[in-house]
């Protein structure tokens, strides 16, 4: 029985500290620090923020300490509750999307063409064929400057339909 408990502790120790990259830790820290500082600036407790967005108080603590990653829905609710920019908070919570911030390279095609060809990006964001069809219509509107804009639009649509 003692051996089993020891192996559980070892597994827990591995999950809690090892395997977390420095960049992920820095990202989580920046996101958490922003949430904490804005909450304190507004003189709100973790309980009050949790009540405003409909989540548990410990989850707010986990977000602030970088122990948990928020869903897009939670990011949107936090932005609204704390008066933060939804887009800024989204990219802070999703640093893999930061690669999309760079300007399109001349001669590489339209933003839509770049987006269509980027299978890795579509896998990361779990974009379905139906969503691709929808985004193709959005791209036809002509005001999509970069693939990141399509990700932001998709996140907004997903939030609106509750996905």
Protein Blocks (a to p, Z undefined) as FASTA:
>chain_A
ZZmmmmmmmmmmmmmmgopafklmmmmmmmmmmmmmmmmmnopafklmmmmnopafklmm
mmmnopaccdfklmmmmmmmnopafklmmmmmmmmlmmmmpccdehiapfklmmmmmmml
mmmnopafklmmmmmmmmmnopafbfklmmmmmmmmmmmnoZZ
